[in-house]
Amino acid sequence: VLDTRLFKGKCTDLDRALGRALGYLEGEEASGVAAGRMKKLSEAREDVRGLTSNERLRKDYKRWGEGAKAYGIATVPCSLHDWKADDPNWVSEVAAYGSKEGLPLILTMHTYTDTHGAFRRQLSVHSTDAALLAACCTHLEAPDHPAVLDATGDGSLKLERVDI
């Protein structure tokens, strides 16, 4: 339900049938109940208040590669600003998490809704290897970078430096 944003994204007929059976998909006589349920589910999924930095990292974490070529990415549903406010030592916690996982590189993708109701993304790059970190940042800042995402959701990224 959440990954398809109320079945508006990629989903199968079976997904839609299950959604309808569970009351998360509305027919022609929509009452708004499904949208209200979706809003509550989204809010619950994105509420990370009370979670430690370690728990935020583990919540939605993926790992690729092995050894020196291994890296991980954690999607954290809050802004860098909010995470820093909740845990002033979050950068150290990310470094400790990467070290525990044996990762020379860990990325955190921050997803949140700003005060104007717009969906936003921020990416932070953490590495114990200064040369690797510099190479990643150079790659991300390249004007012809083909694989970047838009902070506002339209398909391109405007990199913005955030002091942490």
C-alpha positions as CSV (number, residue, x, y, z in Angstrom):
1,V,0.0,0.0,0.0
2,L,2.7,2.5,1.0
3,D,5.2,1.6,-1.8
4,T,2.6,2.2,-4.5
5,R,1.2,5.4,-2.9
6,L,-2.3,4.1,-2.7
7,F,-2.0,1.9,-5.8
8,K,-1.1,4.8,-8.0
9,G,2.4,3.4,-8.7
10,K,3.6,0.1,-10.0
11,C,1.3,-2.7,-8.8
12,T,-0.4,-5.8,-10.1
13,D,-4.1,-6.8,-10.4
14,L,-3.5,-9.0,-7.4
15,D,-2.2,-6.0,-5.4
16,R,-5.3,-4.0,-6.4
17,A,-7.7,-6.9,-5.5
18,L,-6.0,-7.2,-2.1
19,G,-6.1,-3.5,-1.6
20,R,-9.8,-3.4,-2.4
21,A,-10.5,-6.3,-0.1
22,L,-8.7,-4.6,2.8
23,G,-10.4,-1.3,2.2
24,Y,-7.3,0.6,0.9
25,L,-8.6,0.9,-2.7
26,E,-11.8,2.7,-3.5
27,G,-14.2,2.1,-6.4
28,E,-16.3,4.5,-8.3
29,E,-18.2,5.6,-5.2
30,A,-15.1,6.6,-3.3
31,S,-15.8,7.9,0.2
32,G,-12.3,9.1,1.0
33,V,-11.8,6.4,3.6
34,A,-8.9,4.8,1.7
35,A,-7.1,8.2,1.3
36,G,-7.5,8.8,5.1
37,R,-6.2,5.3,5.9
38,M,-3.2,5.9,3.5
39,K,-2.5,9.2,5.2
40,K,-2.4,7.5,8.6
41,L,-0.2,4.7,7.4
42,S,2.2,7.2,5.7
43,E,2.4,9.3,8.8
44,A,3.1,6.2,11.0
45,R,5.8,5.0,8.6
46,E,7.5,8.4,8.5
47,D,7.4,9.0,12.3
48,V,10.8,8.2,13.5
49,R,10.6,10.3,16.7
50,G,11.8,8.1,19.5
51,L,14.0,6.0,17.3
52,T,17.7,6.0,17.9
53,S,20.0,6.8,15.0
54,N,20.9,3.1,14.7
55,E,17.2,2.2,14.5
56,R,16.6,4.8,11.9
57,L,19.5,3.4,9.8
58,R,18.2,-0.2,10.1
59,K,14.6,0.7,9.3
60,D,15.1,0.7,5.5
61,Y,18.6,-0.4,4.7
62,K,20.1,-2.1,1.7
63,R,23.7,-3.4,1.1
64,W,25.5,-4.1,-2.1
65,G,28.9,-5.5,-3.0
66,E,31.6,-7.1,-0.8
67,G,34.8,-6.0,0.9
68,A,36.3,-2.7,-0.3
69,K,33.6,-2.4,-2.9
70,A,30.7,-2.8,-0.4
71,Y,28.4,0.1,0.3
72,G,25.1,0.6,2.0
73,I,22.2,3.0,1.7
74,A,19.6,3.7,4.3
75,T,16.4,5.6,3.6
76,V,15.6,7.8,6.6
77,P,12.2,9.5,6.7
78,C,13.2,12.8,8.1
79,S,15.3,15.8,7.0
80,L,19.0,16.2,7.9
81,H,18.0,19.2,10.1
82,D,15.4,17.1,12.0
83,W,17.8,14.2,12.5
84,K,20.5,16.5,13.8
85,A,17.9,18.1,16.2
86,D,16.9,14.7,17.5
87,D,20.5,13.4,17.8
88,P,23.4,15.9,17.6
89,N,25.8,12.9,17.3
90,W,24.0,11.3,14.3
91,V,27.1,11.6,12.0
92,S,29.1,9.6,14.5
93,E,26.3,7.1,14.7
94,V,26.3,6.7,10.9
95,A,30.1,6.2,11.0
96,A,29.7,3.6,13.8
97,Y,27.0,1.8,11.8
98,G,29.2,1.7,8.7
99,S,32.1,0.4,10.7
100,K,30.0,-2.3,12.3
101,E,28.7,-3.4,8.9
102,G,32.3,-3.3,7.4
103,L,31.3,-0.6,4.9
104,P,33.8,1.9,3.5
105,L,30.8,3.9,2.1
106,I,27.3,4.5,3.5
107,L,24.7,6.8,2.0
108,T,21.6,8.1,3.8
109,M,18.7,9.2,1.6
110,H,16.5,11.5,3.6
111,T,12.8,11.6,2.5
112,Y,10.4,14.0,4.1
113,T,7.6,16.5,3.4
114,D,8.6,20.1,3.9
115,T,6.6,22.8,5.6
116,H,4.9,23.7,2.3
117,G,3.7,20.1,1.8
118,A,6.3,19.3,-0.9
119,F,8.0,15.9,-0.9
120,R,11.8,16.3,-0.6
121,R,14.9,14.2,-0.7
122,Q,18.4,14.8,0.7
123,L,21.4,12.6,0.2
124,S,24.3,12.4,2.7
125,V,27.5,10.5,1.8
126,H,29.7,9.0,4.6
127,S,33.0,7.3,4.2
128,T,36.0,6.3,6.3
129,D,38.1,6.6,3.1
130,A,38.8,10.3,2.3
131,A,39.7,9.5,-1.4
132,L,36.5,7.5,-1.8
133,L,34.4,10.2,-0.3
134,A,36.0,12.9,-2.5
135,A,35.4,10.7,-5.6
136,C,31.7,10.2,-4.7
137,C,31.2,13.9,-4.1
138,T,32.9,14.8,-7.4
139,H,30.8,12.2,-9.2
140,L,27.5,13.5,-7.7
141,E,28.4,17.1,-8.4
142,A,29.3,16.5,-12.1
143,P,27.0,18.5,-14.4
144,D,26.4,15.5,-16.6
145,H,25.6,13.0,-13.8
146,P,23.0,10.7,-15.3
147,A,21.6,9.0,-12.1
148,V,20.5,11.8,-9.9
149,L,17.0,12.3,-8.4
150,D,15.1,15.6,-8.1
151,A,14.6,17.0,-4.7
152,T,11.1,18.0,-5.7
153,G,10.2,14.7,-7.5
154,D,10.3,15.8,-11.2
155,G,13.3,13.7,-12.3
156,S,16.4,15.9,-11.8
157,L,18.5,16.9,-8.8
158,K,19.6,20.3,-7.8
159,L,22.4,19.7,-5.4
160,E,22.2,21.8,-2.3
161,R,25.0,21.9,0.3
162,V,23.7,21.5,3.8
163,D,25.8,22.4,6.8
164,I,25.7,19.5,9.3
